[in-house]
């Protein structure tokens, strides 16, 4: 399956309580599909996405773009308590990297994107 068929949107795929596989866009959960197999759920989601895009075209509206294709925004400032700040500063200094690089590294390990639709 072509991983670009969802135009960069993240996909959530899971087995529901009825034993069906449900696939939906993380950023637009109302765009969804289900089937007996994960592969068929993704195929159905591709059909649904094409229908959604056609509806936008028909109404002369812009097709939504995945967040990953939007312009990069500046770093996020997150307040933390004093003790955590000092622990992070010490760890960054020992690693020889900036506080920002350390936090980005830690977040990257924790929130790694999952690729469901593969070529």
LUMMI-382564 format. One record per residue: x, y, z of N, C-alpha, C in turn; chain; residue in three letters. Coordinates in nm, 2 decimals, padded with zeros to 4 digits. Last residue first. Example, Ala and Ser with C-alpha at 12.3 -4.5 7.8 and 13.67 -1.06 7.14 Angstrom:
BEGIN
+--------+--------+--------+--------+--------+--------+--------+--------+--------+---+-----+
:    n_x :    n_y :    n_z :   ca_x :   ca_y :   ca_z :    c_x :    c_y :    c_z : c :   r :
+--------+--------+--------+--------+--------+--------+--------+--------+--------+---+-----+
:  01.28 : -00.22 :  00.71 :  01.37 : -00.11 :  00.71 :  01.29 :  00.00 :  00.79 : A : SER :
:  01.32 : -00.57 :  00.78 :  01.23 : -00.45 :  00.78 :  01.32 : -00.33 :  00.78 : A : ALA :
+--------+--------+--------+--------+--------+--------+--------+--------+--------+---+-----+
END
This chain:
BEGIN
+--------+--------+--------+--------+--------+--------+--------+--------+--------+---+-----+
:    n_x :    n_y :    n_z :   ca_x :   ca_y :   ca_z :    c_x :    c_y :    c_z : c :   r :
+--------+--------+--------+--------+--------+--------+--------+--------+--------+---+-----+
:  00.44 :  00.10 :  00.20 :  00.45 :  00.07 :  00.06 :  00.46 : -00.08 :  00.04 : A : UNK :
:  00.21 :  00.11 :  00.48 :  00.34 :  00.10 :  00.42 :  00.33 :  00.07 :  00.27 : A : UNK :
:  00.04 :  00.25 :  00.73 :  00.03 :  00.23 :  00.58 :  00.17 :  00.23 :  00.52 : A : UNK :
:  00.16 :  00.30 :  00.97 :  00.07 :  00.19 :  00.96 :  00.06 :  00.15 :  00.81 : A : UNK :
:  00.41 :  00.42 :  01.17 :  00.38 :  00.40 :  01.03 :  00.29 :  00.28 :  01.01 : A : UNK :
:  00.40 :  00.63 :  01.43 :  00.38 :  00.50 :  01.39 :  00.34 :  00.49 :  01.24 : A : UNK :
:  00.63 :  00.87 :  01.57 :  00.52 :  00.84 :  01.49 :  00.52 :  00.69 :  01.44 : A : UNK :
:  00.72 :  00.87 :  01.91 :  00.76 :  00.84 :  01.78 :  00.64 :  00.81 :  01.69 : A : UNK :
:  00.73 :  00.98 :  02.17 :  00.62 :  01.01 :  02.08 :  00.66 :  00.98 :  01.94 : A : UNK :
:  00.97 :  00.91 :  02.30 :  00.84 :  00.88 :  02.36 :  00.72 :  00.89 :  02.27 : A : UNK :
:  01.17 :  01.00 :  02.15 :  01.17 :  00.86 :  02.19 :  01.04 :  00.82 :  02.24 : A : UNK :
:  01.11 :  01.27 :  02.13 :  01.12 :  01.19 :  02.01 :  01.11 :  01.04 :  02.04 : A : UNK :
:  01.14 :  01.36 :  02.39 :  01.00 :  01.35 :  02.33 :  01.00 :  01.26 :  02.20 : A : UNK :
:  01.42 :  01.34 :  02.41 :  01.33 :  01.26 :  02.50 :  01.19 :  01.25 :  02.44 : A : UNK :
:  01.50 :  01.52 :  02.21 :  01.54 :  01.38 :  02.20 :  01.45 :  01.29 :  02.29 : A : UNK :
:  01.39 :  01.76 :  02.32 :  01.34 :  01.71 :  02.19 :  01.38 :  01.56 :  02.17 : A : UNK :
:  01.54 :  01.77 :  02.55 :  01.40 :  01.76 :  02.56 :  01.34 :  01.70 :  02.43 : A : UNK :
:  01.80 :  01.81 :  02.44 :  01.77 :  01.69 :  02.53 :  01.62 :  01.67 :  02.54 : A : UNK :
:  01.77 :  02.04 :  02.30 :  01.81 :  01.92 :  02.22 :  01.77 :  01.80 :  02.31 : A : UNK :
:  01.72 :  02.22 :  02.51 :  01.62 :  02.20 :  02.40 :  01.65 :  02.07 :  02.33 : A : UNK :
:  01.96 :  02.21 :  02.65 :  01.84 :  02.17 :  02.71 :  01.73 :  02.14 :  02.61 : A : UNK :
:  02.23 :  02.09 :  02.43 :  02.14 :  02.19 :  02.49 :  02.02 :  02.13 :  02.56 : A : UNK :
:  02.49 :  01.85 :  02.53 :  02.39 :  01.91 :  02.44 :  02.30 :  02.02 :  02.51 : A : UNK :
:  02.65 :  01.69 :  02.70 :  02.71 :  01.79 :  02.61 :  02.62 :  01.85 :  02.50 : A : UNK :
:  02.56 :  01.53 :  02.89 :  02.55 :  01.48 :  02.75 :  02.62 :  01.57 :  02.65 : A : UNK :
:  02.58 :  01.70 :  03.11 :  02.66 :  01.58 :  03.11 :  02.66 :  01.52 :  02.97 : A : UNK :
:  02.39 :  01.89 :  03.03 :  02.53 :  01.93 :  03.04 :  02.62 :  01.81 :  03.04 : A : UNK :
:  02.15 :  01.74 :  03.04 :  02.19 :  01.80 :  02.92 :  02.34 :  01.84 :  02.92 : A : UNK :
:  02.15 :  01.68 :  03.32 :  02.16 :  01.58 :  03.22 :  02.20 :  01.63 :  03.08 : A : UNK :
:  02.12 :  01.94 :  03.42 :  02.24 :  01.86 :  03.46 :  02.26 :  01.75 :  03.35 : A : UNK :
:  01.87 :  02.02 :  03.31 :  01.99 :  02.10 :  03.28 :  02.11 :  02.01 :  03.31 : A : UNK :
:  01.70 :  01.82 :  03.44 :  01.72 :  01.82 :  03.29 :  01.84 :  01.90 :  03.25 : A : UNK :
:  01.73 :  01.90 :  03.70 :  01.77 :  01.76 :  03.66 :  01.79 :  01.76 :  03.51 : A : UNK :
:  01.63 :  02.16 :  03.69 :  01.77 :  02.14 :  03.73 :  01.82 :  02.00 :  03.69 : A : UNK :
:  01.36 :  02.11 :  03.62 :  01.44 :  02.19 :  03.54 :  01.59 :  02.16 :  03.57 : A : UNK :
:  01.27 :  01.96 :  03.84 :  01.28 :  01.90 :  03.71 :  01.37 :  01.97 :  03.62 : A : UNK :
:  01.28 :  02.17 :  04.04 :  01.36 :  02.05 :  04.05 :  01.38 :  01.98 :  03.92 : A : UNK :
:  01.09 :  02.36 :  03.93 :  01.24 :  02.40 :  03.95 :  01.32 :  02.27 :  03.96 : A : UNK :
:  00.86 :  02.24 :  03.69 :  00.90 :  02.29 :  03.82 :  01.05 :  02.30 :  03.83 : A : UNK :
:  00.81 :  02.40 :  03.36 :  00.83 :  02.28 :  03.45 :  00.88 :  02.33 :  03.59 : A : UNK :
:  00.65 :  02.52 :  03.07 :  00.70 :  02.54 :  03.21 :  00.71 :  02.41 :  03.29 : A : UNK :
:  00.75 :  02.50 :  02.75 :  00.67 :  02.43 :  02.85 :  00.73 :  02.46 :  02.99 : A : UNK :
:  00.75 :  02.64 :  02.44 :  00.79 :  02.66 :  02.57 :  00.70 :  02.59 :  02.67 : A : UNK :
:  00.84 :  02.51 :  02.13 :  00.73 :  02.52 :  02.23 :  00.79 :  02.54 :  02.36 : A : UNK :
:  01.00 :  02.67 :  01.85 :  00.99 :  02.58 :  01.96 :  00.88 :  02.61 :  02.06 : A : UNK :
:  00.79 :  02.77 :  01.56 :  00.90 :  02.78 :  01.65 :  00.89 :  02.69 :  01.77 : A : UNK :
:  00.67 :  02.55 :  01.30 :  00.65 :  02.65 :  01.40 :  00.77 :  02.66 :  01.49 : A : UNK :
:  00.67 :  02.49 :  00.95 :  00.73 :  02.46 :  01.09 :  00.71 :  02.58 :  01.18 : A : UNK :
:  00.38 :  02.47 :  00.76 :  00.50 :  02.53 :  00.79 :  00.55 :  02.50 :  00.93 : A : UNK :
:  00.24 :  02.14 :  00.70 :  00.23 :  02.28 :  00.73 :  00.36 :  02.34 :  00.76 : A : UNK :
:  00.26 :  01.88 :  00.68 :  00.29 :  01.95 :  00.55 :  00.28 :  02.10 :  00.58 : A : UNK :
:  00.18 :  01.77 :  00.91 :  00.32 :  01.75 :  00.88 :  00.36 :  01.83 :  00.75 : A : UNK :
: -00.10 :  01.81 :  00.91 : -00.01 :  01.90 :  00.99 :  00.14 :  01.89 :  00.95 : A : UNK :
: -00.24 :  01.78 :  00.58 : -00.19 :  01.72 :  00.70 : -00.10 :  01.82 :  00.78 : A : UNK :
: -00.50 :  01.99 :  00.47 : -00.36 :  01.94 :  00.46 : -00.32 :  01.88 :  00.59 : A : UNK :
: -00.82 :  01.97 :  00.32 : -00.74 :  01.98 :  00.44 : -00.60 :  01.93 :  00.41 : A : UNK :
: -00.89 :  02.15 :  00.02 : -00.88 :  02.01 :  00.08 : -00.79 :  02.03 :  00.20 : A : UNK :
: -01.10 :  02.43 :  00.00 : -00.97 :  02.37 :  00.00 : -00.97 :  02.24 :  00.08 : A : UNK :
: -01.40 :  02.41 : -00.19 : -01.34 :  02.44 : -00.07 : -01.20 :  02.37 : -00.07 : A : UNK :
: -01.60 :  02.36 : -00.39 : -01.50 :  02.46 : -00.41 : -01.43 :  02.51 : -00.28 : A : UNK :
: -01.76 :  02.14 : -00.36 : -01.80 :  02.27 : -00.29 : -01.70 :  02.38 : -00.30 : A : UNK :
: -01.60 :  01.96 : -00.50 : -01.74 :  01.99 : -00.55 : -01.79 :  02.12 : -00.49 : A : UNK :
: -01.38 :  01.94 : -00.33 : -01.37 :  01.99 : -00.47 : -01.50 :  02.04 : -00.52 : A : UNK :
: -01.50 :  01.81 : -00.11 : -01.44 :  01.95 : -00.09 : -01.42 :  02.01 : -00.23 : A : UNK :
: -01.58 :  01.57 : -00.23 : -01.68 :  01.66 : -00.17 : -01.62 :  01.81 : -00.15 : A : UNK :
: -01.33 :  01.46 : -00.29 : -01.42 :  01.50 : -00.40 : -01.53 :  01.59 : -00.35 : A : UNK :
: -01.23 :  01.42 : -00.03 : -01.16 :  01.52 : -00.12 : -01.25 :  01.56 : -00.23 : A : UNK :
: -01.41 :  01.22 :  00.05 : -01.40 :  01.34 :  00.12 : -01.34 :  01.45 :  00.03 : A : UNK :
: -01.35 :  01.02 : -00.14 : -01.48 :  01.07 : -00.13 : -01.48 :  01.21 : -00.06 : A : UNK :
: -01.08 :  00.96 : -00.06 : -01.11 :  01.01 : -00.19 : -01.25 :  01.08 : -00.20 : A : UNK :
: -01.14 :  00.86 :  00.20 : -01.06 :  00.98 :  00.18 : -01.08 :  01.04 :  00.04 : A : UNK :
: -01.28 :  00.62 :  00.14 : -01.35 :  00.73 :  00.21 : -01.27 :  00.86 :  00.19 : A : UNK :
: -01.07 :  00.48 :  00.01 : -01.19 :  00.51 : -00.06 : -01.26 :  00.63 :  00.00 : A : UNK :
: -00.90 :  00.46 :  00.23 : -00.85 :  00.53 :  00.11 : -00.97 :  00.57 :  00.03 : A : UNK :
: -01.05 :  00.30 :  00.40 : -01.02 :  00.44 :  00.44 : -00.97 :  00.52 :  00.32 : A : UNK :
: -01.05 :  00.07 :  00.26 : -01.17 :  00.14 :  00.27 : -01.15 :  00.28 :  00.31 : A : UNK :
: -00.78 :  00.00 :  00.30 : -00.83 :  00.02 :  00.16 : -00.96 :  00.10 :  00.16 : A : UNK :
: -00.78 : -00.03 :  00.58 : -00.70 :  00.08 :  00.52 : -00.74 :  00.11 :  00.37 : A : UNK :
: -00.94 : -00.25 :  00.59 : -00.98 : -00.13 :  00.66 : -00.91 : -00.01 :  00.60 : A : UNK :
: -00.79 : -00.44 :  00.46 : -00.91 : -00.39 :  00.40 : -00.96 : -00.27 :  00.46 : A : UNK :
: -00.58 : -00.46 :  00.64 : -00.55 : -00.42 :  00.51 : -00.67 : -00.37 :  00.44 : A : UNK :
: -00.70 : -00.56 :  00.87 : -00.64 : -00.43 :  00.88 : -00.62 : -00.38 :  00.74 : A : UNK :
: -01.03 : -00.71 :  00.81 : -00.88 : -00.72 :  00.82 : -00.82 : -00.58 :  00.82 : A : UNK :
: -01.30 : -00.64 :  00.81 : -01.26 : -00.76 :  00.88 : -01.11 : -00.77 :  00.90 : A : UNK :
: -01.33 : -00.28 :  00.85 : -01.34 : -00.41 :  00.78 : -01.29 : -00.52 :  00.86 : A : UNK :
: -01.41 :  00.07 :  00.83 : -01.38 : -00.05 :  00.90 : -01.39 : -00.17 :  00.81 : A : UNK :
: -01.31 :  00.42 :  00.84 : -01.36 :  00.30 :  00.77 : -01.33 :  00.18 :  00.86 : A : UNK :
: -01.33 :  00.79 :  00.85 : -01.30 :  00.65 :  00.91 : -01.36 :  00.54 :  00.82 : A : UNK :
: -01.32 :  01.09 :  00.95 : -01.29 :  01.02 :  00.83 : -01.24 :  00.88 :  00.87 : A : UNK :
: -01.34 :  01.18 :  01.21 : -01.47 :  01.15 :  01.14 : -01.45 :  01.09 :  01.00 : A : UNK :
: -01.09 :  01.24 :  01.30 : -01.14 :  01.11 :  01.33 : -01.27 :  01.08 :  01.26 : A : UNK :
: -00.84 :  01.39 :  01.18 : -00.98 :  01.40 :  01.14 : -01.05 :  01.27 :  01.17 : A : UNK :
: -00.60 :  01.32 :  01.28 : -00.63 :  01.46 :  01.28 : -00.78 :  01.49 :  01.25 : A : UNK :
: -00.60 :  01.05 :  01.25 : -00.58 :  01.10 :  01.38 : -00.63 :  01.24 :  01.39 : A : UNK :
: -00.84 :  00.88 :  01.05 : -00.73 :  00.98 :  01.05 : -00.72 :  01.04 :  01.19 : A : UNK :
: -00.89 :  00.53 :  01.11 : -00.94 :  00.67 :  01.09 : -00.82 :  00.76 :  01.10 : A : UNK :
: -01.02 :  00.20 :  01.10 : -00.91 :  00.29 :  01.06 : -00.97 :  00.43 :  01.05 : A : UNK :
: -01.09 : -00.09 :  01.27 : -01.13 :  00.05 :  01.24 : -01.01 :  00.13 :  01.21 : A : UNK :
: -01.18 : -00.42 :  01.23 : -01.07 : -00.33 :  01.23 : -01.12 : -00.19 :  01.19 : A : UNK :
: -01.40 : -00.59 :  01.45 : -01.37 : -00.53 :  01.32 : -01.25 : -00.44 :  01.34 : A : UNK :
: -01.48 : -00.69 :  01.69 : -01.39 : -00.77 :  01.61 : -01.36 : -00.72 :  01.48 : A : UNK :
: -01.62 : -00.52 :  01.86 : -01.70 : -00.61 :  01.77 : -01.61 : -00.70 :  01.69 : A : UNK :
: -01.43 : -00.36 :  01.97 : -01.50 : -00.46 :  02.06 : -01.58 : -00.56 :  01.98 : A : UNK :
: -01.18 : -00.32 :  01.71 : -01.28 : -00.27 :  01.80 : -01.34 : -00.39 :  01.88 : A : UNK :
: -00.84 : -00.28 :  01.65 : -00.95 : -00.38 :  01.66 : -01.05 : -00.33 :  01.76 : A : UNK :
: -00.71 :  00.01 :  01.47 : -00.73 : -00.08 :  01.59 : -00.84 : -00.17 :  01.57 : A : UNK :
: -00.52 :  00.27 :  01.36 : -00.58 :  00.14 :  01.32 : -00.59 :  00.05 :  01.44 : A : UNK :
: -00.48 :  00.60 :  01.26 : -00.50 :  00.51 :  01.37 : -00.58 :  00.39 :  01.33 : A : UNK :
: -00.26 :  00.78 :  01.06 : -00.37 :  00.69 :  01.07 : -00.37 :  00.61 :  01.20 : A : UNK :
: -00.18 :  01.11 :  00.96 : -00.15 :  01.00 :  01.05 : -00.28 :  00.91 :  01.06 : A : UNK :
: -00.15 :  01.23 :  00.63 : -00.22 :  01.23 :  00.75 : -00.18 :  01.10 :  00.83 : A : UNK :
: -00.02 :  01.23 :  00.38 :  00.06 :  01.27 :  00.50 : -00.02 :  01.27 :  00.63 : A : UNK :
: -00.21 :  01.13 :  00.20 : -00.16 :  01.27 :  00.19 : -00.09 :  01.32 :  00.32 : A : UNK :
: -00.26 :  00.87 :  00.18 : -00.34 :  00.95 :  00.28 : -00.29 :  01.09 :  00.29 : A : UNK :
: -00.08 :  00.76 :  00.01 : -00.22 :  00.77 : -00.03 : -00.31 :  00.84 :  00.06 : A : UNK :
:  00.18 :  00.73 :  00.07 :  00.13 :  00.87 :  00.04 : -00.01 :  00.88 :  00.01 : A : UNK :
:  00.22 :  00.46 :  00.10 :  00.21 :  00.54 :  00.22 :  00.17 :  00.69 :  00.20 : A : UNK :
:  00.06 :  00.22 : -00.08 :  00.13 :  00.34 : -00.09 :  00.11 :  00.43 :  00.03 : A : UNK :
:  00.09 : -00.12 :  00.00 :  00.00 :  00.00 :  00.00 :  00.09 :  00.12 :  00.00 : A : UNK :
+--------+--------+--------+--------+--------+--------+--------+--------+--------+---+-----+
END
